[in-house]
Amino acid sequence: MSNYHTPVMLEKCIEAMSLSQGKVFVDVTYGGGGHSAHILNNMSKDSKLYAFDQDAEARENKIADSRIVLIGQNFKYLKNYLRLYKATPVDSILADLGVSSHQFDKGERGFSTRFDGPLDMRMDKSKGQTAADLLNNIELQSLIDILRNYGELRNAFKSANAIIEYRTNKPLETTNDLKLALASCAPRGKENRYFAQVFQAVRIELNQELEALKSMLEQALDVLRPGGRLVVMSYHSLEDRLVKNFIKSGNFQGKIKKDFFGKAEVPFKHISRKPITADEQELKENPRSRSAKLRIAEKL
């Protein structure tokens, strides 16, 4: 499991879940099973853990423990499957968002800018179009919007045009094809960051990651018991903004509603008012932890 993915802020996540305060827990991003294994080690023998992961490779890491149920689905189906297993309400939900180290390190998955491989980027390789399909067929304005909104690129128009121009001569098939298409658009000295932003934008659109996150958060509010914990770790500002606003207000705009008497109607109590970040030791040992932000809330 450790080779698959090194869990970020492991102890902080487990502490945040308050495992002594319940019997039913959920890990919506199973991955290599690192967080789940630690949850199992710290929860009681009569507790139950429900874990989700849509990636078939992650499900090969199934822990041999009768207390865990591993569900091979996207976490946007959280409520349906917990109801199927008669597991609601739950006491705590953990979400470690983003791409696992294993997915980044396998060039054939197409997530990383470091390796050449098929332009795939699907979280679930059994479903839907690939990143190549998307980029070879998308219209210019839609591509501009994706690069601007999900990659936060300043030169989204120029980048989108470069992709369209490249594919008129040769279809995009590999990650190197995409980098070649955009070589003239990468700011000098900031090439790595630029390509990471492009890959992020394409991946988010392809997998509908932000829509899935919104759906999961709304369902989490429904399935958590009063006093239950929501523990979410994000790795870029787009995810973190959604999580922050939802915890604050119960919606993704961050607008707090008030009742007839002017009292704020909020769904959660902040356990961590500001996001928790990795300590210096973890930053040295696990570079991926640099961008991680952990937010903890308790359902009112």
N, C-alpha and C positions, 0 to 999 in steps of 0.2 A: 504493500500500500504506500509506503514512504516514497517509492520510486515513481509512483503514479502522480502524486501531488502532495506537497508539503503544506499542511493546514496553516493558515495565517491566524495569528492571535488565538491560538487554540485554547489556552487556559482562560483567557478573558471571555471567549464565547461560551465555554462550559459554565463558568461562574455566572454569566448573565442569564443563562437559561433557568437558573434556580431549580435544579433537578430534585431537590428534597421536598419541593412544594407541589408535587403532583405525580401522576402515574402514566400520562399519555403525552409523548413528545414527538416532534416532527422535524426531520432534516430534509428540506426540500431540494438540496443540492448535494447528493450523496458523493459523487466523484470517486475518489479513491477510498472513501470510507474512513478517512482520518478523523473527522469530527464525530461521525457516527460511532466509531470504535471507542472514543473517549466518553461519549454520552453513555454508552452501554456499560463502561467501566465505573461510571459514577451514579447510575440510577439503580433503584432497588430491583430485586429479583422478580417482583410481580408487576413491574412497569412494562410499558410497550413503546417501541420506537417505530414510527412509520417514515421511511425514506423514499425520496423521489429522485429519479434521474432518467432523462430521455435517451442518453447515450448508451448504446449497447456495450461499449467497451468498459464503461464505468460499472455496469451491472455484473461484469466478470469478477469484480472485487467483492462479491457478496460475503459478508461476515457470517460464519457458522455460529449463529446464536438464535435460539427459538424466540427471543424477545423482539427481533427485528423483522419487519415486513418491508421488503424492497420492491417498490412499484416502478415499473419501467415506463414512466410517463413524464411529460412536461409538467412543471409545477402549476401551470395554469389550470390544471384539472384537480387541484388540491381538494376542494370541497366534495366533488363527486366521489373521489376514491375514499376519502375519510368516511363519508356516509356509507359507502359500499361496505366498508369494514366495521361499520357501527362504532367508529372511533371518536366521535364528537361528543362533547367539546374537548379540546386539547389544552394542555397546560403550558406548552411552550413550543415556539416555532423558530428554527434557525435557517437562515438563508445566506449562503456564501456565494455571492453572485459572480458572473463573469466566466472566463475560460480557465480550465484547469491547467496545471503545469504540463500534464501528460498531453493534452490536446495541443498546446503550444509547441511541445517538443517533437511531435510527430509531423514531419514535413508533408506527408500524404493527406493530412487533414486540411491543410491550406490556411491555418489560422495565423501562422507566424511569418514575419517578414525576413526571418533569418535563413529559412530553407526554401529551396525550390521544390515545388510539388504541384499536384493538381489544384486548380482554383475551385476548391470545394466549399469549405467554411460552414457546412451544416452541422448543427449540434446533434441532430438525429439523421444519420446517413441513410436511413431507410425511407426518408420522406422528402418530397418537394424538390425544387430546382436547386442547382448549385450556384455558387457565386459566379462561375463562368456563364451559366445560363442567364443570370440576372444582368451581368454587365454587357453581354453581347446583344441583348434585346431591349434594354431599357431606353426610354426616350430622354433626350438631353435635359429638359427641365426637371424631370423626376430625379435624374442623377445629380444635378446641381443641388436639389433640395436635400438629398440623402447626405452628400458630402458636407454641406453647410450645417445641417441640423444634427447629424449623428457623429460627424467627424470634427465639427467646429472649425472647418478649414476657411481661412481668409480668402484663399484663391480657388474657391469651389467652382466658379465658372470656368476658369482656365483649366483646371484639372479635369472637369467633366468633358470639356471639348477635346482635350488630349486623348482621353479614353475613346471617345467616339471616332476621332480621326484614326487612331491606331487600328481599331477593329474594322475599318473600311478596307484595310489591306490584309489583315490577318486576324482571325478570331483570337480572343483572349482565352488561353487554355491553362496556363500555369501562373503561379504567384510571381515568377520572374517576368512573365509577359506584362502583368499589371505594373510592376516596378519600371520596366522599360518604357511602357506607355507614358508614365508620369515622370520620367527622369528629368525632363526640362522644367518641371513644375516644382521640384523639391528645393526648398530654400537651402542655400549653401551653408554647410555646417550644422544643419538641423534636419538632414535627410532621414535619419532614423525616426525621429518624432513625427515627421510628416507622413512617412509610410505607415507608421503605427496608427495614426489618425484615419488614414484612408481605409486600412484594413478593418479598423473598428467600425467605421461607418457602414461598410458593406456587410460586415457580419451582423450588426444590429438590425439592419433592414432585412437581410435574408432570413434571419431566425425570429424576426418580430420580437426582439428581446424586451423592449420597453413596454410593449402591449402586454406581453406575458407577465412582466413584473407588476404592472398595474393590476391585472386580473388577480394575481396571487395575493397582493396586499389587501385588496378588497375582500377576498375570500378568507384571508387570515383573520380579519376583524370579525367575520361571521363565525368562524369555527373556534376561536379562542374563548375560553371561559373568562368571566370577569376576574381580574387579577392575574391572568395568564400573560406570559412574556412573548414579545416579538423581538427577535435578535437578527439584525440584518447587516451584512458587511458588503460594501460596494467598492468599486475600483475606478470609477470615473464620475465626473460631475453630473452627467445626465441621470445615472442611476441614483446617486446620492440625493439629488434635488427632489426626485419623486418620493424617495423614502422619507426624507426630512419633512416635506410638505404633508405627506399622508399622516405621519405620526402627529404632526402639529395640529392638523385640521380635519382629517378624514377625507380630504380630497387632494387632488394633485396640483391645485393652484395655490394651496396654502392659505385659503381664505376661511377664517374662522366664522362659523355661523353662530348667531345668538338667538336665544328663545325670546318669548314675548316680553320678559322682564329684563332683557339685556344681558342675561347670563350666557357666557360662552359655552357652546356645546362642542366638546372635544372628546374624541374616542379613547385617547391614551394619556397616561401620565409619563412624562419623560423620566427615565432612570438615568440616562446620560444626556444632559442638556446640549452638550457639544459632542461631536463625534470623537470616539476613542481611536487612537492611532498606535501603531507598533512602537515598542521601546527600542532603544539604541542597539541592544544585543540582537534582537530579531531583525532589525534593519540590516545588520552586518551579515547575518546567517541566511536570510531569505530576502533577496532584493525585491521580489514580487510584493512584499508587504509595504513597500514605500507608498503606494497609492491607496492602500486600504483604509476605509473609514467604517468604524463599527458604531451602529446606533442601537440603543436598547430602549424599549418602551413597555409599559404595562397597561393592559386593557382596563378601562374604568368600568 
